[in-house]
Amino acid sequence: MSKKLSSQQSEELLSILKIRFDKNMKRHEGLDWGKVEEKLNAKPEKLWSLNEMDITGGEPDVVGYDEKTGEFIFYDCATESPKGRRSVCFDHEALEARKEHKPNDSAINMATEMGIELLTEEEYRSLQQLGEFDLKTSSWVQTPEQIRKLDGALFCDRRYNTVFVYHNGAQSYYGARAFRGSLRV
């Protein structure tokens, strides 16, 4: 599978991203769209990943700039956990361990295919400073190895105006749980 968009696809996605960027300035105060677009045009594989984030319902947007690396940071900013990524267990190991009623995929597999990373708990909390997300859904987040070794995994949501971190068996999956990703460009 080619991980490169056609010229037309690239133009369409850049237009969507610019509109979203302009509409949500509080997420990236002081950042210039022209510089973001310049970086994206120089890295077509990153544009492909952003397109994957978008077509699965993530609504990616710029949420920061890393001064040390010179990279713009994108997160999935859809109000609820991305629809095209729901009903997945945590990782491939969990998917393989399920004996029956297996989900179609896992969060880690999908993120890897898309060329993105699951948000960490810290990133999830910083996203919640930019708005109110996952009021009806939840999102898998990166899980410490010591928890994963015990067949657990972490997920987050926002209820009662508070961000909660929970645990679940990594094999579990729910119609209202997906994952949010991050991408550095």
C-alpha positions in Angstrom: 0.0 0.0 0.0 1.3 3.4 -1.0 1.7 5.8 1.9 1.6 8.8 -0.3 -1.4 11.0 -1.2 -2.1 12.2 -4.7 -1.7 15.9 -5.4 -5.4 16.3 -5.3 -5.7 14.4 -2.0 -2.9 16.4 -0.5 -4.6 19.7 -1.5 -7.9 18.6 -0.1 -6.4 17.5 3.2 -4.3 20.7 3.5 -7.5 22.7 3.0 -9.3 20.8 5.7 -6.4 21.1 8.1 -6.1 24.9 7.4 -9.8 25.4 8.1 -9.6 23.4 11.3 -6.4 25.3 12.3 -8.1 28.7 11.7 -11.3 27.7 13.5 -9.5 26.5 16.6 -6.8 29.1 17.3 -6.9 28.5 21.1 -5.3 25.1 20.5 -2.1 26.6 18.9 -1.8 30.3 19.8 1.2 32.0 18.3 1.7 29.3 15.6 1.7 30.2 11.9 -0.2 27.9 9.5 2.3 28.8 6.7 5.1 27.1 8.6 3.0 24.1 9.4 2.0 23.7 5.7 5.7 24.1 4.7 6.6 21.2 7.0 3.8 19.0 5.8 4.7 19.6 2.1 8.2 18.5 2.9 7.1 15.3 4.5 4.4 13.5 2.4 4.4 10.4 4.6 3.3 12.6 7.5 0.5 14.1 5.4 -0.6 10.5 4.6 -0.7 9.7 8.4 -2.8 12.9 9.0 -5.1 11.8 6.3 -5.5 8.4 8.0 -6.2 10.2 11.3 -8.8 12.3 9.5 -10.7 9.6 7.5 -11.1 7.5 10.7 -12.7 10.5 12.4 -9.9 11.9 14.5 -10.1 15.5 13.3 -6.3 16.1 13.7 -5.1 19.6 14.6 -1.9 21.3 15.7 -1.7 21.4 19.5 1.9 22.6 19.9 5.4 23.1 18.7 8.5 21.4 20.2 11.3 24.0 20.3 14.0 21.3 20.8 13.1 19.2 17.7 11.5 21.9 15.6 8.4 19.7 15.1 4.7 20.6 15.1 2.6 18.3 17.2 -0.8 17.1 16.0 -3.4 15.3 18.2 -6.8 13.8 17.3 -9.2 16.6 18.4 -12.6 15.1 17.6 -15.0 15.8 20.4 -15.6 12.0 20.9 -13.2 9.2 20.4 -12.7 8.6 16.6 -15.6 6.5 15.2 -13.4 4.7 12.7 -11.2 3.3 15.5 -13.7 2.0 18.0 -14.3 -1.5 19.2 -10.6 -2.4 19.3 -8.7 -4.1 22.0 -5.4 -2.6 23.2 -2.6 -4.4 21.3 -1.8 -7.4 19.0 -1.0 -9.7 22.0 -4.4 -9.0 23.4 -6.1 -9.6 20.1 -4.3 -12.9 19.7 -5.2 -14.0 23.2 -9.0 -13.6 22.7 -10.5 -17.0 22.1 -13.9 -15.8 20.7 -15.6 -12.6 19.7 -12.4 -11.1 18.5 -12.5 -7.4 17.5 -11.3 -6.6 14.0 -8.1 -5.0 15.2 -6.2 -3.4 18.1 -5.3 0.2 18.9 -1.6 -0.4 18.7 -1.8 -2.2 15.4 -4.0 0.5 13.9 -1.8 3.3 15.2 1.3 1.6 13.8 -0.3 1.2 10.4 -1.3 4.8 10.4 2.2 6.0 11.4 1.0 7.6 14.6 1.4 7.0 18.4 -1.3 6.6 21.0 -1.5 9.6 23.3 0.3 9.2 26.7 -1.7 9.9 29.8 0.1 13.3 30.1 -0.7 14.1 26.5 -4.3 13.2 27.0 -4.5 15.5 30.0 -2.9 18.3 28.0 -5.5 17.8 25.2 -8.2 18.1 27.8 -6.9 21.6 28.7 -7.8 22.6 25.1 -11.4 21.6 25.3 -13.8 18.9 26.6 -13.2 15.6 24.9 -14.6 12.1 25.4 -17.7 13.1 27.4 -19.5 10.0 26.1 -16.6 7.8 24.9 -13.2 6.8 26.1 -9.7 6.4 24.6 -7.0 3.8 25.1 -3.7 5.5 26.1 -0.1 4.3 26.2 0.3 1.8 29.1 3.3 1.3 31.3 5.1 -2.0 30.6 4.6 -3.3 34.2 0.8 -2.9 33.8 0.7 -4.5 30.4 2.8 -7.5 31.6 -0.1 -8.2 33.9 -2.6 -8.2 31.0 -3.9 -4.7 31.8 -4.1 -1.5 29.8 -5.1 2.1 30.5 -7.8 4.3 29.0 -9.1 7.8 29.8 -12.2 9.9 29.5 -13.8 13.0 30.9 -16.8 12.9 33.2 -18.0 15.3 35.9 -15.6 17.9 34.5 -12.7 15.7 35.5 -10.3 13.6 33.5 -10.2 10.0 34.7 -7.6 7.3 34.0 -8.9 3.7 34.3 -7.6 0.2 33.8 -9.1 -2.7 31.9 -8.0 -6.0 30.6 -6.0 -5.4 27.4 -8.3 -7.9 25.6 -11.4 -5.9 26.3 -13.1 -3.7 23.7 -16.2 -1.6 23.6 -18.3 0.3 21.1 -17.5 3.6 22.8 -13.8 3.1 23.2 -11.2 3.9 20.5 -7.8 5.7 20.8 -6.5 9.1 20.1 -3.2 9.6 18.3 -0.4 12.0 18.1 1.9 12.8 15.2 5.0 15.0 15.1 5.9 16.8 11.8 
